[in-house]
Amino acid sequence: MDAELLLREQEIFPSKEVLKNVLGEMIYSVFEELETRLTSDEFALAFDWNYYRDGKAWLCKVCRKKKTYK
């Protein structure tokens, strides 16, 4: 089974509204809770969205200051 490729249009930044539309209400609520917890003072991580031309898609990396976590 082929996976559906999402967030492919460079001009459309993956805002909350776009993510909610792409993921659906239920999955977006889980993503939003994860983002809220990880960006809290306890973890102090930041979500950074970038469009990568080689893969032709938007990807999000999670960083603490300048260090990227895998």
N, CA and C atoms as a LAMMPS dump frame, in Angstrom:
ITEM: TIMESTEP
0
ITEM: NUMBER OF ATOMS
210
ITEM: BOX BOUNDS ff ff ff
-5.0000000000000000e+02 5.0000000000000000e+02
-5.0000000000000000e+02 5.0000000000000000e+02
-5.0000000000000000e+02 5.0000000000000000e+02
ITEM: ATOMS id mol type element x y z
1 1 1 N 0.839 -1.174 0
2 1 2 C 0 0 0
3 1 3 C 0.89 1.245 0
4 2 1 N 0.619 2.188 -0.901
5 2 2 C 1.39 3.422 -0.991
6 2 3 C 0.879 4.435 0.022
7 3 1 N 1.798 5.123 0.679
8 3 2 C 1.429 6.176 1.617
9 3 3 C 1.081 7.433 0.841
10 4 1 N 0.097 8.146 1.306
11 4 2 C -0.288 9.408 0.68
12 4 3 C 0.724 10.479 1.088
13 5 1 N 1.244 11.225 0.122
14 5 2 C 2.204 12.274 0.395
15 5 3 C 1.465 13.579 0.669
16 6 1 N 1.754 14.18 1.802
17 6 2 C 1.064 15.388 2.228
18 6 3 C 2.04 16.556 2.332
19 7 1 N 1.493 17.748 2.424
20 7 2 C 2.272 18.972 2.611
21 7 3 C 3.334 19.139 1.53
22 8 1 N 2.906 19.058 0.291
23 8 2 C 3.821 19.097 -0.844
24 8 3 C 3.922 20.475 -1.509
25 9 1 N 3.001 21.379 -1.238
26 9 2 C 2.981 22.667 -1.93
27 9 3 C 3.82 23.698 -1.17
28 10 1 N 4.879 24.174 -1.81
29 10 2 C 5.821 25.091 -1.182
30 10 3 C 5.147 26.386 -0.731
31 11 1 N 4.157 26.848 -1.47
32 11 2 C 3.506 28.117 -1.167
33 11 3 C 2.588 28.042 0.06
34 12 1 N 2.216 26.835 0.485
35 12 2 C 1.262 26.681 1.591
36 12 3 C 2.013 26.232 2.84
37 13 1 N 2.272 27.195 3.742
38 13 2 C 2.943 26.891 5.001
39 13 3 C 2.035 26.021 5.869
40 14 1 N 2.566 25.017 6.554
41 14 2 C 1.743 24.138 7.383
42 14 3 C 1.284 24.815 8.685
43 15 1 N 0.359 25.742 8.558
44 15 2 C -0.202 26.448 9.707
45 15 3 C -1.144 25.51 10.466
46 16 1 N -1.662 25.982 11.593
47 16 2 C -2.595 25.167 12.374
48 16 3 C -3.803 24.76 11.544
49 17 1 N -4.324 25.685 10.755
50 17 2 C -5.499 25.393 9.938
51 17 3 C -5.186 24.346 8.867
52 18 1 N -4.03 24.47 8.229
53 18 2 C -3.626 23.516 7.191
54 18 3 C -3.413 22.137 7.806
55 19 1 N -2.71 22.073 8.935
56 19 2 C -2.47 20.789 9.592
57 19 3 C -3.767 20.133 10.046
58 20 1 N -4.675 20.931 10.572
59 20 2 C -5.971 20.391 11.01
60 20 3 C -6.732 19.816 9.824
61 21 1 N -6.666 20.472 8.69
62 21 2 C -7.337 20.006 7.478
63 21 3 C -6.698 18.714 6.948
64 22 1 N -5.369 18.652 6.973
65 22 2 C -4.64 17.497 6.444
66 22 3 C -4.758 16.286 7.376
67 23 1 N -4.593 16.504 8.675
68 23 2 C -4.567 15.404 9.633
69 23 3 C -5.954 14.954 10.092
70 24 1 N -6.901 15.867 10.042
71 24 2 C -8.216 15.569 10.603
72 24 3 C -8.242 16.025 12.054
73 25 1 N -9.433 16.254 12.564
74 25 2 C -9.619 16.827 13.897
75 25 3 C -9.001 15.956 15.002
76 26 1 N -9.223 14.656 14.956
77 26 2 C -8.768 13.777 16.033
78 26 3 C -7.237 13.668 16.078
79 27 1 N -6.611 13.428 14.939
80 27 2 C -5.155 13.297 14.914
81 27 3 C -4.49 14.64 15.187
82 28 1 N -5.09 15.723 14.687
83 28 2 C -4.517 17.043 14.949
84 28 3 C -4.533 17.347 16.443
85 29 1 N -5.566 16.947 17.162
86 29 2 C -5.625 17.214 18.602
87 29 3 C -4.487 16.497 19.333
88 30 1 N -4.104 15.304 18.873
89 30 2 C -2.964 14.589 19.459
90 30 3 C -1.672 15.341 19.143
91 31 1 N -1.506 15.781 17.895
92 31 2 C -0.325 16.552 17.5
93 31 3 C -0.229 17.846 18.313
94 32 1 N -1.353 18.511 18.495
95 32 2 C -1.374 19.774 19.229
96 32 3 C -0.969 19.558 20.694
97 33 1 N -1.456 18.48 21.302
98 33 2 C -1.079 18.164 22.684
99 33 3 C 0.417 17.857 22.783
100 34 1 N 0.949 17.109 21.829
101 34 2 C 2.381 16.809 21.798
102 34 3 C 3.194 18.097 21.676
103 35 1 N 2.785 18.957 20.758
104 35 2 C 3.487 20.23 20.569
105 35 3 C 3.425 21.085 21.832
106 36 1 N 2.287 21.133 22.475
107 36 2 C 2.12 21.919 23.701
108 36 3 C 3.042 21.415 24.799
109 37 1 N 3.102 20.114 24.963
110 37 2 C 3.963 19.545 26.014
111 37 3 C 5.448 19.759 25.713
112 38 1 N 5.836 19.542 24.471
113 38 2 C 7.258 19.658 24.132
114 38 3 C 7.76 21.099 24.132
115 39 1 N 6.886 22.056 23.879
116 39 2 C 7.308 23.46 23.885
117 39 3 C 7.15 24.109 25.26
118 40 1 N 6.645 23.357 26.247
119 40 2 C 6.488 23.893 27.603
120 40 3 C 7.869 24.133 28.225
121 41 1 N 7.886 24.822 29.345
122 41 2 C 9.145 25.123 30.036
123 41 3 C 9.888 23.859 30.457
124 42 1 N 9.159 22.787 30.702
125 42 2 C 9.775 21.528 31.131
126 42 3 C 10.77 20.993 30.096
127 43 1 N 10.402 21.046 28.819
128 43 2 C 11.252 20.524 27.758
129 43 3 C 11.922 21.626 26.935
130 44 1 N 11.258 22.746 26.767
131 44 2 C 11.781 23.917 26.043
132 44 3 C 12.255 23.583 24.629
133 45 1 N 11.497 22.766 23.92
134 45 2 C 11.817 22.433 22.542
135 45 3 C 11.04 23.349 21.606
136 46 1 N 11.518 23.487 20.385
137 46 2 C 10.861 24.338 19.392
138 46 3 C 10.615 23.533 18.12
139 47 1 N 9.453 23.712 17.524
140 47 2 C 9.114 23.078 16.254
141 47 3 C 9.509 24.033 15.138
142 48 1 N 10.25 23.538 14.155
143 48 2 C 10.735 24.369 13.06
144 48 3 C 10.355 23.717 11.735
145 49 1 N 9.439 24.362 10.992
146 49 2 C 8.985 23.839 9.701
147 49 3 C 9.854 24.4 8.586
148 50 1 N 10.307 23.525 7.684
149 50 2 C 11.09 23.923 6.519
150 50 3 C 10.592 23.178 5.289
151 51 1 N 10.642 23.864 4.161
152 51 2 C 10.31 23.203 2.898
153 51 3 C 11.617 22.722 2.278
154 52 1 N 11.674 21.44 1.955
155 52 2 C 12.865 20.856 1.357
156 52 3 C 12.598 20.576 -0.113
157 53 1 N 13.369 21.244 -0.96
158 53 2 C 13.162 21.111 -2.41
159 53 3 C 13.55 19.734 -2.923
160 54 1 N 14.555 19.104 -2.317
161 54 2 C 14.969 17.785 -2.793
162 54 3 C 13.868 16.742 -2.588
163 55 1 N 13.127 16.837 -1.505
164 55 2 C 12.027 15.914 -1.249
165 55 3 C 10.675 16.491 -1.635
166 56 1 N 10.677 17.767 -2.001
167 56 2 C 9.471 18.484 -2.402
168 56 3 C 8.349 18.339 -1.379
169 57 1 N 8.685 18.646 -0.108
170 57 2 C 7.678 18.553 0.95
171 57 3 C 8.123 19.382 2.161
172 58 1 N 7.138 19.728 2.978
173 58 2 C 7.388 20.393 4.242
174 58 3 C 7.726 19.332 5.283
175 59 1 N 8.752 19.593 6.099
176 59 2 C 9.116 18.71 7.199
177 59 3 C 9.308 19.555 8.451
178 60 1 N 9.021 18.959 9.577
179 60 2 C 9.175 19.646 10.855
180 60 3 C 10.307 18.995 11.625
181 61 1 N 11.213 19.825 12.132
182 61 2 C 12.237 19.303 13.024
183 61 3 C 12.008 19.913 14.398
184 62 1 N 12.397 19.178 15.414
185 62 2 C 12.228 19.628 16.79
186 62 3 C 13.611 19.895 17.352
187 63 1 N 13.803 21.116 17.86
188 63 2 C 15.13 21.541 18.305
189 63 3 C 15.086 22.084 19.729
190 64 1 N 16.223 21.978 20.368
191 64 2 C 16.44 22.673 21.636
192 64 3 C 17.644 23.56 21.411
193 65 1 N 17.402 24.834 21.378
194 65 2 C 18.386 25.838 20.989
195 65 3 C 18.839 25.515 19.573
196 66 1 N 20.072 25.09 19.359
197 66 2 C 20.519 24.799 18
198 66 3 C 20.675 23.307 17.752
199 67 1 N 20.358 22.49 18.747
200 67 2 C 20.54 21.039 18.61
201 67 3 C 19.237 20.403 18.118
202 68 1 N 19.329 19.59 17.06
203 68 2 C 18.176 18.88 16.518
204 68 3 C 18.095 17.501 17.151
205 69 1 N 16.875 17.11 17.544
206 69 2 C 16.663 15.799 18.146
207 69 3 C 15.987 14.881 17.142
208 70 1 N 16.459 13.657 17.062
209 70 2 C 15.893 12.669 16.14
210 70 3 C 14.931 11.777 16.867
